[in-house]
Amino acid sequence: MSVTLSPRALMSLLANGPKAMDVLETALAVGLLDALEPGPAPLGELAERFGFLPLRLYKFLDCLESLGLVTRDEAGDEITAASYRAVAGLRDAVAAVVGPDSVERDRDRYPWRRLHGRLAQSLRGEVGMTDDDFAWPPRDDEQTASFERSMAVGLGPVLETLHRHAQRLWPQRRRLLDVGGGDGTLAARVLDDAPGLRADVYNLPAVAPLVRATRARSGHPDRLGFVGGDFLAEPLPRGYDAMAFVRVLHDWPNDVARRLVEKAYAALDPGGLLVIGEEFRTPDRLAMQFFWSYFLIGVDSCVSRLREVEFYTGLLKETGFTEVAVLPGGWELVTAYKPATGG
């Protein structure tokens, strides 16, 4: 049963955040999470298996329970008889947060400490990120390449959803334009599931070397391409019967997001498919966005606006798209079609 913590309890956990992360990193590293997830796992058996002192392990598991990550059944007086089970998916979630390739580790390399302890000054506009720290849009080729590499780290949930729905999305498509498609990671993974498709990444020219590197290791050297351009300043390229905006539209104000969707409608072939993949605004997604919400307090030029899914479904219908649908997954996808008789 899900239990909502009181504000006081939640704040206690926040105040002890580094200690909680130490617990999670240890549980992952020693293999305890692998033993807890299938459950139920008696404490005595866990202590013997891992060579831990039972009373100390009991308190360690209290730490995990306080985080809402394990459930406990303490049936009798003997402490070793207490039985534990991890919530479903805990091991993968912890690996995604504290593992060597985690999104959080990638984000920590950004200069967020420039704001730390000075948020009031930042909110008044007295402290912020310089263009050397973080410029939006990126101001040079180095910043552009660094940002695109970082964005590729967090693609796991949307890649899972695209894979799940591949047979619905791609069998009738010939050419996909991945607008703002980073280093080509997403397009390459789509091609794994769509042998009849060719995909081009549309991005700033500085990203071309990253896409070339992805193409070289993707196994699709003849089907993954690159088109350089600036989607803010130029029309989108024509000749595509599928387009995608993945983790693109949330970075821009509403009027810019509308303009980009209108550009996609104008450029798509009649009958063409548009796919939008975003972290739509929910309590979970807002929590996972915490780093960027914090960091971008010091960056006035970037919106990073998590919107409810209804913003996008409504925008697509207003623009003239039909058959608007939301596909479930780690991240939902919004899909829509340009009418076959559209202009």
C-alpha positions in Angstrom: 0.0 0.0 0.0 1.4 3.4 -1.0 1.9 5.8 2.0 2.4 9.5 1.6 5.0 10.9 3.9 4.3 14.0 6.0 6.2 17.2 5.1 8.3 16.8 8.2 9.2 13.2 7.4 10.0 14.1 3.8 12.3 16.9 4.9 14.1 14.6 7.3 14.9 12.4 4.3 16.0 15.3 2.2 18.3 16.6 5.0 20.0 13.1 5.0 20.1 12.8 1.3 23.9 12.0 1.0 23.5 9.2 3.6 20.5 7.8 1.7 22.6 7.8 -1.5 25.4 5.9 0.4 22.8 3.3 1.4 21.6 2.9 -2.2 25.1 2.7 -3.6 26.1 0.1 -1.1 23.0 -2.0 -1.6 23.6 -2.0 -5.3 27.3 -2.7 -5.1 27.1 -5.7 -2.7 24.2 -7.3 -4.6 21.6 -6.9 -1.9 19.0 -5.5 -4.2 19.2 -8.6 -6.4 18.3 -10.7 -3.4 15.6 -8.4 -2.1 13.6 -7.9 -5.4 12.3 -11.4 -5.8 11.6 -11.6 -2.0 10.5 -12.5 0.5 14.0 -12.6 2.0 14.4 -13.4 5.7 17.0 -11.2 7.4 18.8 -14.2 8.9 19.3 -15.7 5.5 20.5 -12.3 4.0 23.0 -11.9 6.9 24.4 -15.3 6.3 24.6 -15.0 2.6 26.4 -11.7 2.6 28.4 -12.1 5.8 26.7 -9.2 7.5 25.9 -8.8 11.2 22.2 -9.3 11.6 21.5 -6.4 13.9 23.5 -4.0 11.7 21.7 -5.3 8.6 18.3 -4.8 10.3 19.2 -1.1 10.7 20.5 -0.9 7.1 17.2 -2.3 5.9 15.4 0.3 8.1 17.1 2.9 6.0 15.8 1.4 2.8 12.3 1.0 4.3 12.3 4.6 5.4 12.8 5.6 1.7 9.7 3.5 0.8 11.9 1.1 -1.2 11.3 -2.2 0.7 8.5 -3.7 2.7 9.0 -5.7 5.9 7.0 -8.5 7.6 8.2 -8.9 11.2 6.2 -11.8 12.4 7.8 -12.6 15.7 10.2 -11.5 18.4 13.3 -12.9 16.7 14.9 -10.2 14.6 16.4 -12.6 12.1 12.9 -13.8 11.2 12.0 -10.4 9.7 11.3 -10.8 6.0 11.9 -8.2 3.3 10.9 -7.6 -0.3 12.0 -4.7 -2.5 9.4 -2.7 -4.5 9.2 -3.9 -8.1 12.0 -2.5 -10.4 14.1 -1.2 -7.5 17.4 -2.7 -8.7 17.1 -1.1 -12.2 16.0 2.2 -10.7 19.0 2.4 -8.3 21.3 1.4 -11.1 19.8 4.2 -13.3 20.4 6.8 -10.5 23.8 5.8 -8.9 25.3 3.4 -11.5 28.4 4.4 -13.5 26.3 5.6 -16.5 23.5 7.2 -14.6 21.8 10.4 -15.6 22.4 11.9 -12.2 26.2 11.4 -12.5 26.2 13.0 -15.9 24.2 16.0 -14.6 26.5 16.5 -11.6 29.3 17.6 -13.9 27.4 20.8 -14.7 28.4 23.8 -12.6 25.3 23.8 -10.3 27.5 24.8 -7.4 27.6 28.3 -8.7 24.1 28.7 -7.4 24.4 26.6 -4.2 23.8 28.6 -1.1 23.1 31.7 -3.3 19.6 30.9 -4.6 18.0 34.1 -3.1 20.6 36.2 -5.0 19.9 34.1 -8.1 16.1 34.6 -7.9 16.7 38.3 -7.7 18.9 38.1 -10.8 22.2 38.9 -9.0 23.8 35.5 -9.6 23.4 33.3 -12.6 25.2 31.1 -15.1 27.6 32.8 -17.4 27.9 31.8 -21.1 31.1 30.0 -20.1 29.1 27.9 -17.6 26.0 27.1 -19.8 24.7 29.0 -22.7 21.3 28.4 -24.2 21.2 27.8 -27.1 24.8 26.5 -26.9 27.1 29.3 -28.1 29.8 27.2 -29.8 30.6 23.8 -31.3 32.1 22.5 -28.0 29.1 23.4 -25.9 26.7 22.0 -28.5 28.6 18.7 -28.7 28.7 18.4 -24.9 25.0 19.1 -24.5 24.0 16.5 -27.1 26.2 13.9 -25.5 24.5 14.6 -22.2 21.0 14.4 -23.6 21.8 10.9 -25.1 22.4 9.6 -21.6 18.8 10.1 -20.6 17.1 8.5 -23.6 16.4 5.1 -22.0 12.7 5.5 -21.2 11.8 6.9 -24.6 13.8 4.3 -26.5 11.9 1.6 -24.6 8.6 3.1 -25.6 9.6 3.4 -29.3 10.7 -0.2 -29.3 7.5 -1.3 -27.7 5.4 0.4 -30.4 7.7 -0.1 -33.4 5.3 -2.3 -35.3 2.6 0.4 -35.0 4.8 3.3 -35.9 7.2 2.4 -38.7 6.0 -0.3 -41.1 4.4 2.1 -43.5 7.1 4.8 -43.2 10.0 5.4 -45.6 11.9 8.4 -44.3 12.1 9.8 -40.8 13.5 13.2 -39.8 14.5 13.3 -36.1 14.3 17.1 -35.4 16.9 18.2 -32.9 17.9 14.5 -32.8 21.1 14.9 -30.8 24.0 12.5 -31.7 21.7 10.1 -33.6 21.4 7.6 -30.8 17.6 7.6 -31.0 17.4 7.4 -34.7 19.8 4.5 -34.8 17.7 2.6 -32.3 14.6 3.2 -34.3 16.4 1.8 -37.4 17.1 -1.4 -35.4 13.3 -2.0 -35.4 12.5 -0.7 -38.8 14.5 -2.3 -41.6 12.6 -0.4 -44.3 13.2 3.0 -42.9 15.9 5.6 -43.5 16.4 8.3 -40.8 18.1 11.6 -40.9 19.0 13.7 -37.8 18.3 17.4 -38.3 20.5 19.4 -36.0 23.0 22.2 -35.8 26.0 21.6 -38.1 28.3 21.2 -35.1 26.6 18.0 -34.2 27.5 16.3 -37.5 30.7 14.6 -36.2 28.7 13.1 -33.3 26.1 11.6 -35.7 28.9 10.3 -37.9 30.4 8.5 -34.9 27.0 7.0 -34.1 26.5 5.9 -37.7 29.8 4.2 -37.7 28.9 2.0 -34.7 25.2 1.6 -35.4 25.2 -1.1 -38.0 23.1 1.2 -40.3 25.8 3.1 -42.3 23.6 3.5 -45.3 20.3 4.4 -43.5 21.4 7.0 -40.9 22.1 10.4 -42.2 22.5 14.0 -41.1 21.0 17.3 -42.3 22.5 20.5 -40.8 20.3 23.4 -40.1 18.6 25.6 -37.5 15.0 24.8 -36.8 14.4 28.1 -35.2 15.5 30.1 -38.2 14.6 27.9 -41.1 11.8 25.8 -42.4 12.1 22.1 -41.8 13.3 20.0 -44.7 10.7 18.4 -46.9 10.5 14.9 -48.3 9.8 13.0 -45.1 6.8 10.9 -44.2 7.7 10.8 -40.5 9.1 13.4 -38.1 10.0 13.3 -34.4 10.5 15.8 -31.7 12.0 14.0 -28.7 13.0 16.1 -25.7 13.0 19.2 -27.8 9.8 21.2 -27.4 10.0 21.5 -23.6 13.1 23.7 -23.9 11.1 26.5 -25.7 8.3 28.8 -24.8 4.8 27.9 -25.9 4.8 30.1 -29.0 8.1 28.6 -30.2 6.7 25.0 -29.6 3.6 25.9 -31.6 5.7 27.3 -34.4 7.9 24.2 -34.6 4.8 21.9 -34.7 3.4 24.2 -37.5 6.7 23.8 -39.4 6.5 20.1 -39.1 2.9 20.1 -40.4 4.0 22.2 -43.4 7.0 20.0 -44.2 5.6 16.5 -43.7 4.4 14.6 -46.7 0.6 14.2 -46.8 -0.3 11.3 -44.6 2.9 11.8 -42.6 3.4 10.8 -39.0 4.6 13.1 -36.2 5.9 11.7 -33.0 6.4 13.8 -29.8 8.4 12.3 -26.9 8.6 14.4 -23.7 8.7 14.0 -20.0 5.1 15.1 -19.6 4.4 16.8 -16.3 3.5 14.4 -13.6 4.7 14.2 -10.0 7.3 11.5 -10.8 8.6 13.4 -13.9 8.8 16.7 -12.0 10.8 15.0 -9.3 13.2 13.4 -11.9 13.5 16.9 -13.5 14.7 18.4 -10.2 18.3 18.9 -11.3 17.3 20.9 -14.3 14.7 22.9 -12.4 17.4 23.8 -9.9 20.2 24.4 -12.4 18.2 26.5 -14.8 17.1 28.9 -12.1 20.3 30.7 -13.2 19.7 30.5 -16.9 17.0 33.0 -18.2 17.2 31.9 -21.9 16.1 28.3 -21.3 12.5 27.4 -20.4 12.7 23.6 -19.7 9.0 23.6 -19.2 7.4 20.3 -18.4 3.9 20.5 -19.8 0.9 18.2 -19.3 0.3 15.9 -22.2 -2.9 17.7 -23.0 -0.9 20.7 -24.2 0.6 18.6 -27.0 -2.6 16.7 -27.9 -4.5 20.0 -28.1 -1.7 21.7 -30.1 -1.6 18.9 -32.7 -5.4 19.1 -33.2 -5.3 22.9 -33.5 -2.5 22.6 -36.1 -4.6 20.3 -38.3 -3.2 16.9 -37.4 -5.6 14.0 -37.0 -5.7 10.6 -35.3 -3.9 12.1 -32.2 -3.1 9.3 -29.8 -1.0 8.8 -26.6 1.0 5.6 -26.6 2.0 4.2 -23.1 5.5 3.4 -21.9 8.4 4.6 -19.8 7.7 7.9 -21.4 4.4 8.2 -23.3 4.6 9.2 -26.9 2.1 11.5 -28.6 1.5 10.5 -32.3 -0.6 12.2 -35.0 -0.9 12.2 -38.7 -1.1 14.9 -41.3 -4.2 14.4 -43.4 -3.5 12.6 -46.7 -5.1 15.6 -48.5 -3.3 18.2 -46.4 -1.3 21.0 -47.9 
